[in-house]
Amino acid sequence: MSVGAAPDGSGELCARMWAVARMVIIGGGPGGYEAALVAAQVGAEVTLIDRDGLGGSAVLTDVVPSKALITVADVMDEVTDSRALGVRFDGQVGVDLGVVNSRLKSLATAQSADVESHLARDGVRVLRGTGRLEGADRVVADLAAGGTEELEADAVLVATGAHPRELESARPDGERILSWTQLYDLAELPPELIVVGSGVTGAEFAGAYQALGSQVTLVSSRDRVLPGEDADAAAVLEEVFERRGMTVLSRSRAISASRTPDGVSVELEDGRTVTGSHVLLAVGSVPNTDGVGLEESGVALDDRGFVEVDRVSRTSVRGVYAAGDCTGVLMLASVAAMQGRIAMKHALGEAVNPLDLSVVSSNVFTDPEIATVGVTQRQIDSGEVAAAQVKLPLATNARAKMQEFHDGFVKLYCRVGTGIVLGGVVVAPRASELIYPVSLAVRLGLNVDQVADAFTVYPSLSGSVSEAARQLHMRG
């Protein structure tokens, strides 16, 4: 519903209601600041309480700096692999990690400043400090400059994020034993980096530091890298990691990490010990829900401490919403932002589409990248979803041959009978860009013929998406 669009004047009534609505948001990450912008743009009175810096961990310690670091690693890989194209260069190529990390921090700071400017332009009031609920309609802000401020609210959004999980036997010290938020303080490249945890964060940093020049050992408690991703994609990545010199220890659970005179020692559950110069702990995230007054106000948390929400971001308390990593719902910046926008629209009485995780595209920023959308191979193999599929190796693509891309594939799924595209996986350089046509097809319910009939450039990597759709015509 658009303001003023209704012939009976209800739009103008809603506009007057929105103009006096008081929205209080706790947390300045993607879930918080995107929600603030939505509410402010329709005339609500919005106060956002921010503790760590606008943009949250996504901007300051996670997505922005980590993907900028991976960009440097990608350049290193391209230079190294360019020999196959006939490119020659003398001497060794290396990085000055101090310079790299200084740039990453500057990028994060600049992006945070951009978020702050946008909020200011739209009239959002920002308080520096921490916020806590005192019931469903009152928030107390403990201000960073001292003192407190009580805020009355017609609706509250909790978007407090999460922080790296720590092991009791491996506490980060910021020097040798590191969480991923501490990596950007390193002045020199770790000669021998042990990465504990083979999920998305662990795999991304392991691949990046291997490309930058570290000797990396990846410790995985599971039977493969990226246990939550497509198994075919994970197999490709693990083979690439090992070919490039990384040591991958599967079925190896780390139980402790300690300092040694010249580095670190990681003890494994089976009694083995791994030594190196530094260790990165990438063993999951813990929600920032302590001290926010959630349980005292009746907001339900699950057994891991995440806020329980429905598909329009409502908590168990009327008028209190939650968004982002503190909810544990597919911990992506894009999902956090969507949850926040949905929450504000719902709180302001506007019609909304509930969050639909089946159309969310995601990407693992390794080399090659792994992008996915829609149904999964696991759902198909289990019989939960009946689908036809095609998997095309990237090596058969003309553009891939020109650029010496050998690792990866395009996998497409469609519904049997109708040919409607249900999902797909792309493993390739810049897969995050190549997944977009598949994401559009899933979101709009296109069939494989419609995808195949759209023109692609020749030669292009996206041609493999079109070719997969053509092959699915017969199978679907």
LOROTOR-94541 format. One record per residue (C-alpha): residue in three letters; x, y, z. Coordinates in steps of 0.2 Angstrom, whole numbers, padded with zeros to 4 digits, always signed. Example, Ala and Ser with C-alpha at 12.3 -4.5 7.8 and 13.67 -1.06 7.14 Angstrom:
ala+0062-0022+0039/ser+0068-0005+0036/
end
This chain:
met+0000+0000+0000/ser+0007+0017-0005/val+0003+0032+0006/gly-0011+0043-0001/ala-0015+0030-0015/ala-0031+0024-0007/pro-0047+0033-0014/asp-0055+0032+0003/gly-0042+0042+0011/ser-0035+0028+0022/gly-0017+0031+0014/glu-0018+0049+0022/leu-0024+0042+0038/cys-0009+0030+0038/ala+0003+0044+0034/arg-0003+0053+0049/met-0002+0038+0060/trp+0016+0035+0054/ala+0021+0052+0057/val+0019+0050+0075/ala+0024+0032+0077/arg+0039+0030+0088/met+0051+0017+0083/val+0066+0012+0093/ile+0080+0001+0086/ile+0094-0008+0096/gly+0109-0011+0085/gly+0116-0002+0070/gly+0120-0017+0059/pro+0111-0021+0042/gly+0095-0027+0051/gly+0095-0011+0062/tyr+0100+0003+0049/glu+0090-0004+0035/ala+0074-0005+0046/ala+0078+0013+0052/leu+0078+0020+0034/val+0062+0011+0030/ala+0053+0018+0045/ala+0060+0036+0043/gln+0056+0037+0025/val+0038+0035+0029/gly+0038+0048+0042/ala+0040+0039+0058/glu+0050+0045+0073/val+0066+0034+0073/thr+0079+0032+0087/leu+0093+0020+0084/ile+0105+0015+0098/asp+0122+0009+0092/arg+0136+0002+0102/asp+0150-0004+0091/gly+0149+0007+0075/leu+0136+0010+0062/gly+0135-0005+0050/gly+0139-0017+0063/ser+0150-0032+0062/ala+0145-0034+0043/val+0154-0017+0039/leu+0167-0016+0053/thr+0174-0033+0056/asp+0166-0046+0044/val+0159-0044+0027/val+0167-0028+0021/pro+0185-0031+0027/ser+0185-0050+0024/lys+0179-0048+0006/ala+0191-0034+0003/leu+0205-0046+0010/ile+0199-0060-0001/thr+0200-0048-0016/val+0218-0046-0013/ala+0220-0065-0012/asp+0211-0066-0029/val+0223-0055-0037/met+0237-0065-0030/asp+0229-0081-0037/glu+0227-0073-0054/val+0245-0067-0055/thr+0251-0085-0050/asp+0239-0093-0062/ser+0244-0081-0077/arg+0259-0091-0081/ala+0248-0104-0090/leu+0242-0089-0101/gly+0260-0085-0106/val+0262-0071-0094/arg+0280-0069-0088/phe+0286-0059-0073/asp+0303-0059-0064/gly+0305-0061-0045/gln+0292-0066-0032/val+0275-0058-0029/gly+0270-0054-0011/val+0259-0044+0000/asp+0263-0031+0014/leu+0249-0037+0026/gly+0251-0021+0036/val+0247-0010+0021/val+0233-0022+0016/asn+0225-0022+0034/ser+0227-0003+0035/arg+0217-0002+0019/leu+0204-0014+0025/lys+0201-0004+0041/ser+0199+0012+0031/leu+0187+0004+0019/ala+0176-0002+0034/thr+0177+0015+0042/ala+0172+0024+0026/gln+0157+0012+0024/ser+0152+0015+0042/ala+0152+0034+0039/asp+0142+0032+0023/val+0129+0023+0033/glu+0129+0037+0046/ser+0127+0050+0033/his+0112+0041+0025/leu+0103+0039+0042/ala+0106+0058+0046/arg+0099+0063+0029/asp+0083+0053+0032/gly+0081+0060+0050/val+0086+0045+0060/arg+0092+0050+0078/val+0107+0040+0083/leu+0112+0037+0101/arg+0129+0030+0105/gly+0128+0017+0119/thr+0118+0001+0123/gly+0100-0002+0124/arg+0089-0013+0134/leu+0071-0017+0135/glu+0060-0013+0150/gly+0044-0020+0144/ala+0037-0020+0126/asp+0036-0001+0125/arg+0051+0006+0134/val+0069+0006+0130/val+0083+0012+0142/ala+0099+0018+0133/asp+0115+0018+0143/leu+0124+0032+0134/ala+0143+0030+0129/ala+0145+0048+0135/gly+0138+0044+0152/gly+0120+0044+0159/thr+0104+0036+0153/glu+0089+0040+0142/glu+0072+0032+0143/leu+0063+0030+0126/glu+0045+0027+0124/ala+0041+0016+0109/asp+0026+0010+0099/ala+0037-0004+0092/val+0055-0010+0096/leu+0067-0019+0084/val+0081-0029+0092/ala+0096-0031+0080/thr+0110-0034+0091/gly+0120-0046+0080/ala+0132-0059+0086/his+0150-0062+0091/pro+0163-0075+0087/arg+0161-0091+0098/glu+0176-0094+0109/leu+0183-0111+0117/glu+0187-0111+0135/ser+0203-0120+0131/ala+0208-0108+0117/arg+0204-0090+0122/pro+0210-0077+0109/asp+0224-0066+0114/gly+0224-0055+0098/glu+0242-0059+0095/arg+0244-0078+0091/ile+0227-0085+0095/leu+0215-0075+0085/ser+0196-0073+0082/trp+0192-0067+0064/thr+0188-0049+0071/gln+0207-0048+0076/leu+0215-0053+0060/tyr+0215-0035+0054/asp+0227-0030+0067/leu+0241-0041+0061/ala+0256-0032+0054/glu+0264-0047+0046/leu+0258-0062+0036/pro+0257-0077+0047/pro+0271-0090+0041/glu+0260-0105+0047/leu+0242-0102+0050/ile+0231-0115+0058/val+0212-0112+0054/val+0201-0121+0066/gly+0184-0123+0058/ser+0179-0128+0040/gly+0163-0118+0039/val+0161-0103+0028/thr+0171-0091+0038/gly+0185-0104+0041/ala+0186-0109+0022/glu+0186-0091+0016/phe+0200-0086+0027/ala+0210-0102+0024/gly+0209-0100+0006/ala+0213-0081+0007/tyr+0229-0083+0018/gln+0235-0098+0007/ala+0234-0087-0008/leu+0243-0072+0001/gly+0257-0084+0005/ser+0254-0092+0022/gln+0256-0111+0024/val+0239-0115+0030/thr+0232-0130+0040/leu+0213-0132+0040/val+0206-0142+0055/ser+0189-0149+0051/ser+0179-0159+0064/arg+0168-0165+0049/asp+0172-0177+0035/arg+0174-0163+0023/val+0176-0144+0021/leu+0160-0134+0020/pro+0149-0147+0028/gly+0133-0136+0026/glu+0136-0133+0007/asp+0133-0143-0008/ala+0143-0159-0007/asp+0149-0158-0025/ala+0154-0140-0023/ala+0163-0143-0007/ala+0173-0158-0015/val+0179-0146-0029/leu+0185-0133-0016/glu+0194-0146-0005/glu+0203-0153-0020/val+0208-0135-0025/phe+0214-0131-0008/glu+0225-0147-0007/arg+0232-0144-0024/arg+0238-0127-0019/gly+0247-0134-0004/met+0235-0132+0010/thr+0234-0146+0023/val+0216-0151+0026/leu+0214-0162+0042/ser+0196-0169+0041/arg+0187-0178+0055/ser+0199-0169+0067/arg+0191-0160+0082/ala+0202-0146+0090/ile+0200-0146+0109/ser+0213-0133+0114/ala+0225-0120+0108/ser+0240-0113+0118/arg+0255-0102+0115/thr+0272-0109+0113/pro+0289-0099+0114/asp+0288-0096+0095/gly+0270-0099+0090/val+0255-0110+0094/ser+0251-0128+0097/val+0233-0135+0094/glu+0229-0151+0102/leu+0216-0163+0093/glu+0204-0174+0101/asp+0213-0190+0094/gly+0229-0185+0103/arg+0238-0177+0089/thr+0246-0160+0090/val+0247-0147+0076/thr+0260-0133+0077/gly+0261-0116+0068/ser+0264-0098+0070/his+0246-0092+0073/val+0229-0100+0075/leu+0212-0093+0069/leu+0197-0099+0078/ala+0182-0100+0066/val+0170-0111+0077/gly+0153-0102+0075/ser+0144-0087+0082/val+0135-0083+0099/pro+0120-0071+0099/asn+0122-0054+0108/thr+0106-0056+0118/asp+0113-0055+0136/gly+0110-0039+0145/val+0096-0033+0133/gly+0082-0036+0144/leu+0074-0049+0132/glu+0069-0063+0144/glu+0064-0051+0158/ser+0052-0043+0145/gly+0045-0060+0140/val+0054-0062+0124/ala+0057-0080+0120/leu+0075-0087+0116/asp+0079-0104+0110/asp+0091-0115+0119/arg+0106-0107+0110/gly+0101-0089+0116/phe+0094-0084+0099/val+0078-0073+0098/glu+0064-0083+0091/val+0055-0074+0077/asp+0042-0078+0064/arg+0043-0074+0046/val+0038-0056+0048/ser+0051-0054+0062/arg+0039-0054+0077/thr+0045-0060+0094/ser+0034-0068+0107/val+0030-0051+0114/arg+0018-0040+0104/gly+0027-0024+0098/val+0044-0032+0099/tyr+0053-0037+0083/ala+0070-0044+0080/ala+0081-0045+0065/gly+0099-0051+0060/asp+0111-0063+0067/cys+0104-0062+0085/thr+0089-0072+0077/gly+0100-0086+0070/val+0090-0086+0054/leu+0102-0089+0039/met+0116-0077+0046/leu+0118-0066+0030/ala+0118-0047+0029/ser+0105-0048+0015/val+0093-0058+0026/ala+0096-0047+0041/ala+0092-0031+0031/met+0076-0040+0024/gln+0071-0045+0041/gly+0073-0027+0047/arg+0063-0020+0033/ile+0049-0032+0035/ala+0048-0029+0053/met+0046-0010+0051/lys+0033-0012+0037/his+0023-0024+0048/ala+0024-0013+0063/leu+0018+0002+0053/gly+0003-0007+0047/glu+0009-0010+0029/ala+0006-0026+0019/val+0022-0036+0018/asn+0028-0052+0011/pro+0034-0064+0024/leu+0053-0069+0023/asp+0055-0083+0011/leu+0071-0092+0013/ser+0069-0103-0002/val+0073-0088-0014/val+0088-0082-0004/ser+0105-0083-0014/ser+0121-0085-0004/asn+0139-0086-0009/val+0155-0093-0001/phe+0169-0081-0006/thr+0183-0094-0009/asp+0192-0097-0025/pro+0183-0103-0034/glu+0167-0096-0027/ile+0152-0106-0022/ala+0135-0098-0025/thr+0118-0106-0022/val+0100-0103-0022/gly+0084-0112-0020/val+0082-0131-0016/thr+0097-0141-0012/gln+0105-0157-0018/arg+0102-0164+0000/gln+0083-0161-0002/ile+0082-0169-0019/asp+0093-0184-0014/ser+0082-0187+0002/gly+0066-0187-0009/glu+0059-0171-0001/val+0059-0163-0018/ala+0056-0171-0034/ala+0067-0163-0047/ala+0077-0166-0063/gln+0095-0159-0063/val+0110-0155-0075/lys+0128-0152-0070/leu+0139-0145-0083/pro+0158-0144-0079/leu+0165-0126-0081/ala+0180-0133-0091/thr+0169-0136-0106/asn+0164-0117-0107/ala+0173-0108-0121/arg+0177-0092-0110/ala+0183-0103-0096/lys+0195-0111-0108/met+0202-0094-0113/gln+0204-0089-0095/glu+0212-0106-0090/phe+0197-0109-0077/his+0197-0128-0074/asp+0188-0130-0058/gly+0169-0128-0055/phe+0153-0132-0063/val+0135-0125-0065/lys+0121-0136-0058/leu+0103-0132-0061/tyr+0087-0140-0054/cys+0069-0140-0061/arg+0052-0147-0057/val+0048-0163-0067/gly+0034-0160-0079/thr+0033-0141-0079/gly+0052-0137-0080/ile+0051-0123-0067/val+0068-0119-0061/leu+0069-0123-0042/gly+0087-0119-0039/gly+0105-0121-0043/val+0123-0121-0038/val+0137-0111-0047/val+0156-0115-0043/ala+0166-0103-0053/pro+0176-0087-0052/arg+0164-0073-0048/ala+0150-0086-0045/ser+0142-0072-0034/glu+0138-0063-0050/leu+0133-0079-0061/ile+0120-0085-0048/tyr+0109-0069-0052/pro+0100-0076-0067/val+0096-0092-0058/ser+0090-0082-0043/leu+0079-0072-0054/ala+0072-0088-0062/val+0068-0096-0045/arg+0060-0080-0038/leu+0049-0077-0054/gly+0045-0095-0056/leu+0053-0096-0074/asn+0054-0112-0083/val+0070-0119-0091/asp+0064-0114-0109/gln+0062-0096-0103/val+0080-0096-0096/ala+0087-0105-0111/asp+0078-0093-0124/ala+0086-0077-0116/phe+0102-0072-0126/thr+0119-0073-0118/val+0135-0066-0124/tyr+0147-0078-0133/pro+0159-0082-0126/ser+0154-0080-0107/leu+0153-0090-0092/ser+0134-0086-0090/gly+0132-0096-0106/ser+0134-0112-0095/val+0118-0107-0086/ser+0109-0106-0103/glu+0116-0122-0109/ala+0111-0131-0092/ala+0093-0124-0095/arg+0093-0131-0113/gln+0099-0148-0107/leu+0085-0148-0094/his+0072-0146-0107/met+0072-0164-0111/arg+0075-0170-0093/gly+0062-0159-0085/
end
